[in-house]
Amino acid sequence: MKTIGVLKEESRVALAPTGAASLIKKGYRVLIQNQAGVEAFFGDEDYEKVGASIELSDKKIMAESNILLRIQPFTPKQITSLKKDTTVIGFLNPFDEKTHNAYHKHCLRSYAFEKMPRISRFQSIDALSSQANIAGYQAVLEGARLLKKVFPMMTTSAGSIYPVRLMVIGIGVLGLQAIATAKRLGAVVYGYDIRPETKEQVESLGGVFIGNKDAYHEHLKKTGIVITAAQVLSKKAPIIIDTMEFSLLKKRSVIIDTAIQTGGNCIYSKIGEEIIYDGITIYAPASLPSMLSHDASHLISQNFCHFIQFLEKNDPDLEQCIV
């Protein structure tokens, strides 16, 4: 019987109780570290009810597990403490040379979500997309919190409130979810991307597409919230709000930089910090999905369970995920 181990990492947990139950039914033994799911509202008793074992010691879990599920990447030092021949699945920071070398040197079989082939039958194991959906939603809520304004137009006996203008830069999964969320809240929404093929996606969600830099600069002058989501896989995030673009923004406007894990899109962003620079609030959350830990954990748990199914079948395309 193979053992799957889950360590306590952050507010998210790699395996929800429903995921643990499905794997146990398939014949796996599941070890969950004590309190690993508590911040996602999954108590130890929830895991025990479905047959998982709760362990206090992370060392015991690492020693007994054939498969480890991981949300946050192991550091090179942590990798050396893992049992040789362990299979590691999750977010592994595979493009970092030191991390890559540590996995190889320690003879670990490691599968990184970051290297997932973008093919239709792998949609169920696309953890990047599942977590980006959560992040796009939360990015809008963080923007609303910091702007301190009502999103939709309101006409009252005391006068009218005009709708917030929100711009999303970078039209991927996160950006599209941000557009959809902001539109549902009543904002006037714009989407900027240099790729013309994203125009239809933006407009299908009720946003206004901006496809050239001159128009982008003009709209920046009128925008209340800017959500940046421009990233290039395996590379540093591009700076899309430099000193010149920053100078175009209105005072009291808000920037939510969702690309900070790969360097950030705004020149003034600092990871995990809310700062006010020249009258403009800049927030670069360290992990937006972690702010919605219950749903984020549920989705990534499903990703892990489906990944293990593909692993059982020895799917050849999974070789592309190996670090």
C-alpha positions as CSV (number, residue, x, y, z in Angstrom):
1,M,0.0,0.0,0.0
2,K,1.4,3.4,-1.0
3,T,1.3,6.3,1.4
4,I,0.5,9.8,0.5
5,G,1.7,12.5,2.8
6,V,0.4,16.1,3.4
7,L,2.4,18.6,5.5
8,K,1.1,21.7,7.2
9,E,2.4,24.6,5.0
10,E,0.1,27.7,5.0
11,S,-3.6,28.6,5.2
12,R,-4.2,26.3,2.2
13,V,-3.9,22.5,2.5
14,A,-3.0,20.2,-0.4
15,L,-5.7,17.7,0.3
16,A,-9.2,18.3,1.5
17,P,-11.1,15.6,3.4
18,T,-13.1,14.7,0.3
19,G,-9.9,14.3,-1.7
20,A,-8.4,12.1,1.1
21,A,-11.5,10.0,1.1
22,S,-11.3,9.4,-2.7
23,L,-7.6,8.4,-2.5
24,I,-8.3,6.0,0.5
25,K,-11.0,4.3,-1.5
26,K,-8.4,3.7,-4.2
27,G,-6.2,1.9,-1.7
28,Y,-3.8,4.6,-0.6
29,R,-2.9,5.3,3.0
30,V,-3.1,9.1,3.7
31,L,-1.1,10.9,6.4
32,I,-2.1,14.4,7.3
33,Q,0.0,16.6,9.6
34,N,-1.7,17.8,12.7
35,Q,-3.8,21.0,12.0
36,A,-2.7,21.1,8.4
37,G,-6.2,22.0,7.2
38,V,-7.4,24.1,10.2
39,E,-7.0,27.5,8.4
40,A,-9.0,26.1,5.5
41,F,-11.7,25.1,7.9
42,F,-10.9,21.4,7.7
43,G,-10.3,20.0,11.2
44,D,-8.3,16.9,12.0
45,E,-11.5,15.1,12.9
46,D,-12.8,15.7,9.3
47,Y,-9.8,13.7,8.0
48,E,-10.1,11.0,10.6
49,K,-13.8,10.5,9.7
50,V,-12.8,9.5,6.1
51,G,-10.0,7.2,7.3
52,A,-6.9,9.4,7.1
53,S,-4.3,9.3,9.8
54,I,-3.2,12.4,11.7
55,E,0.5,12.7,12.6
56,L,2.3,15.3,14.7
57,S,5.7,14.9,13.2
58,D,6.5,16.2,9.8
59,K,9.6,14.0,9.8
60,K,7.5,10.9,10.3
61,I,5.3,11.9,7.4
62,M,8.3,12.5,5.1
63,A,9.9,9.2,6.2
64,E,6.8,7.1,5.6
65,S,5.3,8.7,2.5
66,N,5.9,7.4,-1.1
67,I,4.1,10.5,-2.5
68,L,4.2,14.0,-1.0
69,L,1.8,16.7,-2.1
70,R,3.1,20.2,-2.0
71,I,1.6,23.7,-2.4
72,Q,4.7,25.8,-1.5
73,P,8.0,24.8,-3.1
74,F,10.5,23.0,-1.0
75,T,13.8,24.9,-0.5
76,P,17.0,23.1,-1.7
77,K,17.8,22.4,2.0
78,Q,14.4,20.9,2.7
79,I,14.8,18.7,-0.4
80,T,17.9,17.0,1.1
81,S,15.8,15.9,4.1
82,L,13.3,14.0,2.0
83,K,13.5,10.2,1.6
84,K,15.2,9.1,-1.6
85,D,12.8,7.9,-4.3
86,T,9.9,9.9,-2.9
87,T,7.5,11.2,-5.5
88,V,6.8,14.9,-5.0
89,I,3.9,16.6,-6.8
90,G,2.9,20.3,-6.6
91,F,4.3,23.7,-7.0
92,L,8.1,23.1,-7.0
93,N,9.7,26.2,-8.5
94,P,11.3,24.0,-11.2
95,F,12.9,26.8,-13.1
96,D,15.2,27.7,-10.3
97,E,18.6,26.0,-11.0
98,K,19.5,25.3,-7.4
99,T,16.1,23.6,-6.8
100,H,16.3,21.7,-10.0
101,N,19.7,20.4,-9.2
102,A,18.7,19.4,-5.6
103,Y,15.8,17.2,-6.9
104,H,18.2,15.4,-9.3
105,K,21.0,15.0,-6.8
106,H,18.7,13.6,-4.2
107,C,17.1,11.1,-6.6
108,L,13.5,12.4,-6.2
109,R,10.8,11.8,-8.7
110,S,9.3,15.3,-8.9
111,Y,6.3,16.6,-10.9
112,A,5.8,20.4,-11.1
113,F,2.4,22.0,-11.8
114,E,4.4,24.9,-13.3
115,K,5.5,22.6,-16.2
116,M,2.0,21.2,-17.0
117,P,1.4,20.7,-20.7
118,R,-1.4,23.0,-21.9
119,I,-3.6,20.2,-23.4
120,S,-7.3,19.8,-23.0
121,R,-7.3,16.5,-21.3
122,F,-5.1,17.9,-18.5
123,Q,-7.5,20.6,-17.6
124,S,-8.5,18.7,-14.4
125,I,-4.9,18.9,-13.2
126,D,-4.2,22.5,-14.1
127,A,-3.5,23.8,-10.6
128,L,-2.1,27.0,-12.1
129,S,-5.5,27.9,-13.5
130,S,-7.6,26.7,-10.5
131,Q,-5.5,28.9,-8.2
132,A,-5.4,31.8,-10.7
133,N,-9.2,31.8,-10.8
134,I,-9.3,32.3,-7.0
135,A,-6.6,34.9,-7.2
136,G,-8.4,37.0,-9.9
137,Y,-11.6,37.1,-7.8
138,Q,-9.7,38.1,-4.6
139,A,-7.6,40.7,-6.4
140,V,-10.8,42.6,-7.2
141,L,-11.9,42.4,-3.6
142,E,-8.6,43.7,-2.4
143,G,-8.8,46.6,-4.8
144,A,-12.3,47.4,-3.5
145,R,-11.1,47.3,0.1
146,L,-8.3,49.7,-0.6
147,L,-10.1,52.1,-2.9
148,K,-12.9,52.5,-0.3
149,K,-15.5,53.3,-3.0
150,V,-18.8,51.7,-4.2
151,F,-18.3,49.9,-7.5
152,P,-21.6,50.4,-9.3
153,M,-23.4,53.6,-10.2
154,M,-25.9,54.6,-7.6
155,T,-28.6,57.3,-7.8
156,T,-29.9,58.3,-4.4
157,S,-31.9,61.2,-2.9
158,A,-28.5,62.6,-1.8
159,G,-27.0,62.5,-5.2
160,S,-25.3,60.1,-7.6
161,I,-22.2,57.9,-7.2
162,Y,-20.4,57.2,-10.4
163,P,-19.1,53.7,-11.1
164,V,-15.5,52.7,-10.5
165,R,-13.2,52.4,-13.5
166,L,-11.1,49.3,-13.2
167,M,-8.4,48.1,-15.6
168,V,-6.9,44.6,-15.8
169,I,-3.5,44.3,-17.5
170,G,-2.6,40.9,-18.8
171,I,-5.5,38.7,-20.0
172,G,-5.0,35.2,-18.7
173,V,-7.0,33.1,-16.4
174,L,-6.5,35.5,-13.5
175,G,-7.1,38.6,-15.6
176,L,-10.3,37.2,-17.0
177,Q,-11.7,36.2,-13.6
178,A,-10.8,39.7,-12.4
179,I,-12.8,41.2,-15.3
180,A,-15.8,39.0,-14.7
181,T,-15.8,39.7,-10.9
182,A,-15.4,43.5,-11.3
183,K,-18.2,43.5,-13.9
184,R,-20.5,41.6,-11.6
185,L,-19.8,44.2,-8.9
186,G,-20.8,47.0,-11.3
187,A,-17.5,48.6,-12.3
188,V,-16.7,49.9,-15.8
189,V,-14.0,47.4,-16.8
190,Y,-11.1,47.6,-19.3
191,G,-8.7,44.9,-20.3
192,Y,-5.3,45.6,-21.8
193,D,-3.1,43.1,-23.6
194,I,-0.7,43.3,-26.5
195,R,-2.2,40.0,-27.9
196,P,-5.1,40.8,-30.2
197,E,-6.6,37.3,-29.7
198,T,-7.6,38.3,-26.2
199,K,-10.0,40.9,-27.4
200,E,-12.9,38.5,-27.8
201,Q,-12.3,37.1,-24.4
202,V,-12.4,40.5,-22.7
203,E,-15.5,41.6,-24.6
204,S,-17.3,38.3,-23.9
205,L,-17.2,39.2,-20.2
206,G,-18.5,42.7,-20.7
207,G,-15.1,44.5,-20.6
208,V,-13.7,47.1,-23.1
209,F,-10.6,45.8,-24.8
210,I,-7.5,48.1,-25.1
211,G,-5.0,46.8,-27.6
212,N,-2.5,49.6,-28.0
213,K,-0.2,51.6,-25.7
214,D,-1.5,55.0,-26.5
215,A,-5.0,54.1,-25.5
216,Y,-3.7,52.3,-22.5
217,H,-1.9,55.4,-21.3
218,E,-5.1,57.5,-21.8
219,H,-7.2,55.1,-19.8
220,L,-4.7,55.0,-17.0
221,K,-5.4,58.6,-16.3
222,K,-9.1,57.8,-15.6
223,T,-8.7,54.5,-13.8
224,G,-9.4,53.9,-10.1
225,I,-8.1,50.4,-9.7
226,V,-5.4,48.7,-11.8
227,I,-4.9,45.0,-11.5
228,T,-1.7,43.8,-13.1
229,A,-1.5,40.1,-14.1
230,A,1.2,40.0,-16.8
231,Q,3.5,37.0,-16.5
232,V,5.7,34.9,-18.7
233,L,6.2,31.3,-17.7
234,S,9.7,30.6,-16.4
235,K,10.7,34.3,-16.7
236,K,10.7,37.4,-14.6
237,A,7.5,39.3,-14.8
238,P,7.6,42.3,-17.2
239,I,7.5,45.8,-15.7
240,I,4.4,47.3,-17.2
241,I,3.9,50.2,-14.7
242,D,7.2,52.1,-14.7
243,T,7.8,55.7,-13.5
244,M,6.2,57.2,-16.6
245,E,3.0,55.1,-16.4
246,F,2.8,55.6,-12.7
247,S,2.8,59.3,-13.1
248,L,-0.4,59.1,-15.3
249,L,-2.5,57.6,-12.5
250,K,-4.9,59.6,-10.4
251,K,-4.2,60.3,-6.7
252,R,-5.9,57.8,-4.4
253,S,-6.0,55.2,-7.1
254,V,-5.0,51.6,-6.3
255,I,-2.6,49.1,-8.0
256,I,-3.0,45.4,-7.1
257,D,0.2,43.6,-8.4
258,T,-0.6,39.9,-8.7
259,A,2.7,39.1,-10.4
260,I,4.9,39.8,-7.4
261,Q,6.0,36.1,-7.0
262,T,8.0,36.5,-10.2
263,G,9.2,40.1,-9.6
264,G,6.1,42.1,-10.1
265,N,4.6,44.3,-12.8
266,C,4.9,47.7,-11.0
267,I,8.3,49.2,-10.4
268,Y,7.4,50.1,-6.8
269,S,5.8,46.9,-5.7
270,K,7.1,45.1,-2.5
271,I,6.0,41.5,-1.9
272,G,3.3,41.2,0.8
273,E,3.2,44.9,1.5
274,E,0.6,47.7,1.2
275,I,2.5,50.9,0.5
276,I,1.4,54.4,-0.5
277,Y,3.7,56.1,-3.0
278,D,3.0,59.6,-4.2
279,G,-0.7,59.3,-3.2
280,I,-1.2,56.0,-4.9
281,T,-1.8,52.7,-3.0
282,I,0.2,49.7,-4.2
283,Y,-0.4,46.2,-2.9
284,A,1.4,43.1,-4.0
285,P,-0.1,40.2,-2.0
286,A,2.3,37.3,-1.4
287,S,-0.5,34.8,-2.1
288,L,-4.0,35.8,-3.2
289,P,-5.4,32.2,-3.2
290,S,-4.3,31.8,0.4
291,M,-6.8,34.5,1.4
292,L,-9.6,32.2,0.2
293,S,-8.1,29.1,1.7
294,H,-11.2,26.9,1.9
295,D,-12.2,27.1,-1.8
296,A,-8.6,27.3,-3.0
297,S,-7.7,24.1,-1.0
298,H,-10.8,22.3,-2.3
299,L,-9.8,23.1,-5.9
300,I,-6.2,22.2,-5.6
301,S,-7.1,19.0,-3.8
302,Q,-9.1,18.0,-6.9
303,N,-6.1,18.8,-9.0
304,F,-3.9,16.5,-6.9
305,C,-6.4,13.7,-7.0
306,H,-6.8,13.8,-10.8
307,F,-3.0,14.1,-11.2
308,I,-2.6,10.8,-9.2
309,Q,-5.1,9.2,-11.5
310,F,-3.0,10.1,-14.5
311,L,0.1,8.9,-12.6
312,E,-1.5,5.5,-12.0
313,K,-2.0,5.2,-15.7
314,N,1.6,6.1,-16.5
315,D,0.4,8.8,-18.8
316,P,3.4,9.6,-21.1
317,D,2.6,13.3,-21.2
318,L,3.3,13.7,-17.5
319,E,7.0,13.3,-18.3
320,Q,6.9,16.9,-19.4
321,C,6.2,17.9,-15.8
322,I,9.2,16.2,-14.3
323,V,11.8,18.6,-12.7
